[in-house]
Amino acid sequence: MVAKHFNGRVAIITGSGGGLGREYALLLASRGCSIVANDINREAADRVVGEIKQAGGKAIACYESVENGEQIVKQTLDAFGRIDILINNAGILRDKSILKMTDQDWDIIQQVHLKGAFLLTKAAWPHMRQQGYGRIIMTASSAGLYGNFGQTNYAAAKMGLIGLSNTLAVEGAKYNIHSNVIIPIAASQLTANILPEQLLSRLSPSYVAPVVVYLCHESCPENGGIFEAAGGWVARYKLHRSKGKVFHDELSLETLEKNWAELSSMTGGAYFATVGEHFGAVVQALQDSDASRALPSYQAKAADDDRDQNNNNINSSNNNNSKNKDDDALLKSIPSSGNKCDIIFNLIDNRMRDEPELLEQLKAVFQYNITQNGKHITTWTTDTKHDIAVYNSEPRNNIKPDCTVTVDDDDFVKIMVGKLNPQRAFIMGKLNVKGNVLLLQKLNTMWTQIQMAGKAPELPLLSNAVLNYKLIPGAKCDAMLVEMVTRMARDPHVVRDLKSIFRMHVNKGGEEIACYTVNLTDETPSFYRGAGQSDKVDFELFMDDDDFVRLMYNRIKLLDSIESGRVRLVGNKELALKLQTLFSHTKTSKL
């Protein structure tokens, strides 16, 4: 078993002058983490810092209230230059029954527990997001989950922290920021007057610290979880919902009373990891109950699958085919319909073939009816039940789809690149579904997992390349720009030495049909139609639409094409020729 370390990591721990916070600080420091020990009790904070330094660790004391989140973050950055871990542990009690509780008793609990955690997390968030890493812990309580006499203020704040953590987990996932909740049961200043003495001796905070510290480690995959720890016992909480019952016209007070036991029974209940899964299950229950109430589907016959047939011709072509036939097959395989979805489905096909193990979890056939201005333009199928297949037609061999989706071309692209939440699209009527909604939700979750794992780095860059512009019907250059984006994103080393701004002019039939500007001077490449944000470029290339394809797939060489006049170059030739590394790098799956 390899020991887990936190070398180079920096943690802020609120309320770390004693009890749980102190244990978190000491354990993290012993594993190499630099500590910001935050506590309004100066002596307590200094004492913990002294313990850490005496043991050879790094730590500073911070005496700010948690409501001064910006100041706590500033002190952390000034001392260590980064923030990796935030443990929101500080807390107080103002226990009174509701009739005796004053506004001040309520407000101060919300300020310290809930608002304090919010303000400090908000201050740390942009730094975690920028570095692509963060681990956040919220401290909740069983009083929030179950209620406890005299703690309406405390229980409400603690449940608020669970909601805060759950949402942070969703918002932070794509930035590798994880947020989890700990429900500790341990001897502390807060529990000294609540728990019996014989139990307090068993509930040492040292039994909770390893759980929290593991959740803070980079190897821990948990995100959006709720965990309880007490005296060496560790468990996980999940919210479960009953199967429920659908009522139609007969819904009334009387029918509710009659069916209350059935709709309340937890037999057959379910757990949902996301709001989307939960909402999908609601819709599925309505569909299953009454087909006439199912969401509308788009019934349309797809056009002939010319592009898919061309791909089949390529796959089945004999090695003895002439270069002309091979060239023709390549050109015909490139999407040129002007439909944005065609390019995206090719990317989906590539990623699906890269992740066969993940797709084992989902055996289903999806049919996508793509529209534009309310009219059907094309149909695509993804099939993981019979094979890993993506093709431009309705399901083959009279296979019935498990789920049929109707969506506008632009909205489909927005969903796939993360610009439109599918649940929101569904609610707004932009995403119509027929069949098993839960399968679609599961597919979306898997696609999100692929993106979170960094296995589709090209998607964030596609907005400028595809989403913000109307594609050119009959032109292959838009698909080639996407292929260029994909290679640069997935293998950035191929353009490492090409720190420049260049422009590509694409013509067809002697007339320019497209102009692209590519900026590689920044850390993240950017792509524009036309001149982009700069009139100055290092070089420009003028080429035929088909030759753009041949260059991208290394069928012709850039230098030869320039010298023969096939491609015209204006500007820095030495820089331009470095593009050949990109053109030769065809290890990414072809569109």
N, C-alpha and C positions, 0 to 999 in steps of 0.2 A: 504494500500500500504506500503510495507516494504522498509525502507530507505536503500539505497545502500551505502556501506562503502568500504574503501580501506585499512583497518587496516592491517599492515604488508607488504603492497606493497611499491615498490620504483619506482619512475618515473624520467627519464631524459627528460627535456624539453629544446630544443634549442631555442635560441632567446627569452628567457623568461623574459628579462629585462623590457619589456613593451608590450602594445597592446595585441594581442591574446595570446602570450606565457605567459604573466603575468596572464591573466584570467584563463588559464589552470592550472597554478601552484597554484593559490589561491584556486580554486574550489577543485582540487584534495587534497590539504593539509587540507582543511576544512572537507574532508571526511575521514581523517586518513592516507593519503598517505605521505610517506617521499619524499621530492623533491630535485632534483639536478637542480638548476636554472642556466642554461648555457647561457652566453651572453658575447661577447667580450667587452661590455660596463660594466666595473667593478662597477661603481657607481649604474647603473641600476640593475645589478644582486644582489648586496648587499642590495639594497633597498627592493627588492622583498623578499629576505631571511629574512630581518628584519620584514616585514609585517607578514610573515608566523609564525615566532617565537613569535612575540608579541601576535598572536592569539592562541598560545599554540601548534603550529605545529612543525615539524622537517624539516630542510632544510639546504643545504650547497650551496655556490656559486661556480661556475666553470667558468673560464674565457678563456678556450681553444677555439681555432677555431674548427669548426665542422670537419675540415680536420684532426684533431688530435683525431680521434675517440677512439683509444686505450687508450690515456691518460684520456679522459673523463670517459671511462668505469672503468679505474683503480681507479680514484678518487671516483667514485660511490661505487665500491666494498670495498674500504678502509673505507668509511664512514658508509655504510649500509649493506654490505655483500651480496647483491643481486641486480638484475635488473629485474623488471617486466614489465615496461611500457617505451616506447620510443616514444616521439612525435617530429618528425622532422619538426620544425617550422621556423628555421632560414632562412632568405632570404634577398637579396638586389636587386636593380634595376640598369640597365645600358641601358636605353631606347634610341634607335636610329633606324632610318630606315636602311634597309639593306645596302644601298650604303655607308652610313656614319659609319656603325658599324665596329670597328676594331677587330682584332683577340683577343686582350686583353679584349674588351667588351664582346665578346662571351665566352671566356675561363673562366673568373671570375664568370660568372653566372652559368656555368656548374659545376665549382668547388664547389661553395657554396651550390647550390640547389641540384644538382643531385649527384655529387661525394661525397659531404659532407654527405648526407643522406646514401649513399651506405657504406662509410667507417665506420660511426658510427654504422649503423645497423649490419654490418659484425662483428664489435668488440663485440657488445652485443649479437649476435646470439648464440654462443656456450654456454653462461651462461643461456639463456632462454631455449635452447634445453635441457641442462642437468637437469634443474629443471622441465621440462615438462610444461612450462607456459611462455607466452609472449604476449604482445599487442603492436602493432606498428602502428603509424599514419604517413602517408605522406601528405604533404600539396601541393595541386595542384592549378589550376586556370582555370577560364573560358577562359582566354587568350590561354591556351593550347588546350582546346576543340574547340574553335571557331576561334582562331586567333585574333590578335589585332595589329593595326598599331604601328610600332616602337618597337615591342617586339618579334622579331624572336628568340633571344637568350633565353628570359624568357619563351616563349611559348614552345619551344623545350624541355627545362629542365623540365617544369611542366608535359608535356606529358610523358617524360621519367620516372618521378616519378610514374605515373600511371602504366606503364609497370613494373617498379620495384616492386611496391606493389602487383600487380596481381601475379607475379611469386613467391614472398615471401609467399603469401597466399597459393599457391600450395605446395611449399616446406615445409612450416611450419605446415601444417594442422595436420599431424600425431604426431607432438610434442606439440599440443595445443598452437601453436604460430599463432595468427591472425594478419593480416595486412589489413588496410583499408585506404581510401583516403578521406580527407576533402577538399572541395572547399569552403573556407570561403569568404564571402563578408562583410567586416567590416572596420571601421575606424582604420587606422594604419599609421605608417610612410611611408609605401609603397603606400598607397591609398590616402594620404592626398592631393597630387597634381593631382590626377586623377578624383576623385568623387566630384560632386558639394557639397557645404557646407550644404545645407538643407538636403541632403541625409545622409551626414556623421553623423549628430546628431541622426539619426534614427538607424544607423548601429553600435551599440555598440558591442564590442567584447564579452561582457557578454552574448549576444544572441547565440554565436557560441560555447562557452565553454561547456555547458551541452551536446551538441551533441558529441563533441570529448571525453569528460569524460565518457559518456555512452558507446561509442565504446571501451573504455579502460577497462570496468568493466568485471569481470570474467563471469558474467551472460549473457553478450551480445553474441549472436551466430554468429554475422556477421563476415565474412571473405572474403576478396577480393571485398569489396563493394566500391562504390564511392558516397559520400554524399555531398550535398550543404546546406549551412546554411547562412541566412541573416536576421537580424532584427526580429527573431522569426519564420521565415519561414524555413522549413526543407524539403528537397527532395532528391530523389535518382536518379542517372544516370545509365542507362544500354545501352550498344551498341546493336543496332538492324541492321540486314542485310536484304536486299530485298530478295524475293523468288528467283529471278534470272531466267535464261533461259539456257537450255543445247543446245549447237551447236555441230553438228558432222562434216561431211565433208563440210557442207555449210558455215562454219565459215569464214568470210572475212570482210574486212573493210565495204563493202557495206551492208552485212547482219547485221553487228553490228549497223550501222546507222539506218537501217530499224527497228530493234528491240530494240533500245536504251531505248525508253520510257517504254517498258514492263519490261526489265531487271532492270531498275532503279526504278520502282514503288515500294513503300514501302507497298502497299496492300498485305497482306499475309506474311509480313516480320516476322522475328523470332529473339529471343534473345537466346544467348548461354552462359551458365555459365562457360564452360571450352573449351580449345582447342580441346579436344576429342569430345565433343558434336558438335562443329563446323565442324570438319573434318568428323565426321560420317554423318552429314547432307549433306555435299558435295558428299560423296559416295552414299548416299541414293538417291540424286537427279539424279545422273548418272544411278543408277540401275532402278529407276522409268522411266527414259526417254527411255532407250533402254535395254531390258533384255539381249540382246546378248552381251552387254558390262559389264554385272554384274561381280562381282568378282567370281572366281572359287569356287565351292563347292565340297566336298568329298562325293561321293555316295558309300556307303558300307552297306552291311547287317550285323547287329550286331549278335554276337553269342547268343546262348540261355541264358536266364537270370537266371542262376542257383542261384547266390547269392540272387537276389531279391525274387525268389521263396522260398528260405530258410527263408528269413526274414518274408515272408507271413505265412510260416508254423509256425514260432515262435509266430507271433501275433495271429494266430488263434488256437494255441495249447490250449488244455483243461487243466484246473488247476489240473486235476487228472492224468496228464501224469506222468510217473515215472521219478525219478531223472536221470536215464540214458538217457532217451529221451530228457529231459531238457538240460542236459550236452551236448549231441550231437548237439542239436539245437544251443546252444551258440557257440560251436566250429565252426559250419558250417556258422554262421553269420559273422565271422571275415574275413575281406579281406585278401586273401593270394595269389592273382594272380601274385604279383610282379609288378603290375601296380601302379605307384604312384598316379594316378588320382583317383583310387578306394578309397584310404584313404582320399584324399582331398574332394571328393564328399560326403563322410560320414560326414565330418566336416561341409560342406556346408548345408547338410540336417539338422544337429543339430542346426546350427545358424539360418536357415530359420524358423524352428519351434519355435525358441525363439523370433522371430521378426515378428509375423503375422500382426501387424499394419503397419509396414513399407512395407510389401509385398502387402498390399492393393493398393499401388500406382502403382504396376506393375502386370498386368494380362497378362501373356504370357507363351508360351511353347518354351523352348530352347532345341535343340538337339546338343550334343557335340560328334563329331567323333574324337576319340583320336588315334594318330598315333605314331609309333616309327620307326625311320630310314625310313620314307616315307611310311610305311605299316600300314594299319588299324589294331588296336589291340582290341578296345572296343568302345562301344557307351553308353553314359549316357543321360538322359533326366531330366530337371528340369521343373516342371509344377506349375505355380501359377494361372493359368486361371481356371482350373477345380478343383484343390485342391492344397494344399501345399505338393508336392510330388517330390521326387528325387529317380530315379531308374535306374538300369543298363541295359538299352535296348533302342531301338527306341521308340518314343511316342506310347502309347497303344491305342487300339480301333480305329486304322486308323486315329488318330488325326494328322493333318498336323502341323509341327512346324512353329512358327512365325519367328524363326531365327535359322539357322544351322551353327555351328562353327566347323572348322577343325583345330586342333592344336596338336603339338607334346606333348607327355606325360610330359617331363621335362619343356617345355615352359609353359604348363598349370600351373604346380606347381609354377613356377617363377612368373607368373602373379598373382596368388592367394595369394602368400605371400609377394607381393610388390617388387619383385626383377626385374620384367620386366614390363615396361609401356605398356599397351595394345595398345595404339595408335602407339607406336614405333614398336611393334610386328606386327601390321597390315601393316604399311608402309614397313617393311622389308620382308613381305611375310610369316611371321611365324604364322600369324593368318588369316585364310581365312574364309570369312563370306558370307552366302547366306541368303537373306531375309531382314528383317527390322533391319538395322544397328543401328538405333537410340534406339531400344529396348535393344540391347546389351550394348550400351553406358550407358543407364539408369540403367541397372542391375549392371554394373561395378561401377557406382556412388553410388548406394545403398550399395554395398559390401564395398566400401571405407568408407562410412558413418558408417557402423557397426564397422569397424576397428578403425576409428577415435574416436568413442564413447567408445573405450576400451572394446567392447563386444566380441572381438576375440583375446585376449592377447596371445594365443598360437601361432599365425601365425609367429611372428618374431623368435620364438624359433625353428621352424620346419626346418630351413635350414640345420642345422647339423643332425637333426633326419631323414630327408627325402631327401632333395634336393641334398645334396652333395654325395649321395651314391646310388649305384644300389640296389634295393630291392631284396629280396630272394624269388623267385617263390616257392610256396608251404609252405612257413613259415608264421606263424601268429605273430611272435615276433616283426616284424617291426611295425605292426598296434598297438601292445601293447605298444611299445615305444612312439608312437604318443599319445596314450591314457594317458600314464604317463605324457608326456609333457603338454597335455591339462589340466589335473587335477592340476598340479603344477602351471600352469599359471593362471588358472581361480580361484583357491582356494589356494593361497600360504600358508595359515595357516596350511594346512595339513602336510607340511614338515618344519614348523617353527623350530622345535626342532631337526631336522635331519641335523645338520651342518657337513657334511661329504662328502667324495669321496668314491663311491662304484662302484663295477663292477658286471655285470650280464652275466653269460655264459649260452647260450641257446643251448640245444642239441635236436636232432631228430634222432630216430633210433640208439641211442648210440653214435652218432658223433656230435661234436660241429658245429653248423651252424652259430652262431652269438655271438658276444661279445660287450657289451655296457658299457661305462664308464659314470657315472653321477656325476657331481660336484655341490654340494649344498653349498659350502663354501662361494661363492660370492653372491652378492645381487640378481643377475640374474642367474638362473640355466643354466648349459651348458651340452650338450650331445654329445658323440662321439662314433664312431665305433672303436672297438679295445681299445688300451691302452689310447687313448686320449693324453693329454699333461702331464700326470703324471704316473710314474710307481708305486707310493705308493698309496694304497687305505686303507680305514678303514675296509672294509669287502668285501667279494665276495660271490655271490650266484650262485650255479650251479643248473639248473632246466631244465625240459622237455618243449618243445615248447607249448604243450597243457596246461601244468600246469602253465605256465606264464599267460595264459588267465584265468585259474581258480583262480589264485591268484588275478589278477587285478579286477575280478568281484566277489571277496569274496566268491567263491564257496568252497575254501579250505583255511585254516588258515596257516599263515606263521610259527608260533610256532609249530603247530601240524606236519606240513610238514617237518620241520627241525628235530624234535624229532623222526619221523618215518623213516627218511632217504630219503624221497621223494625229498626234497630239501637239498643240501649240503651247509653248511656255513663254510667259512674260515674267521676268523677275529673277530671283535667286535660284539658279539651277542646282547648286550644291544642296540647298535645303530641300528643294522639290524632289530630288532623287532619293531622299531619305524616306519618302512615301513608299518606296518599293518594299521596305520591310513590312509595312502594313499590308500591302497588296499580296505579298508572298505568304503572309500568316493566315492560312486558310484552315487552321485547326478548329476554329469555331464552326459549329454546324451551319451548313449552307442554308440560306433562306429557301 
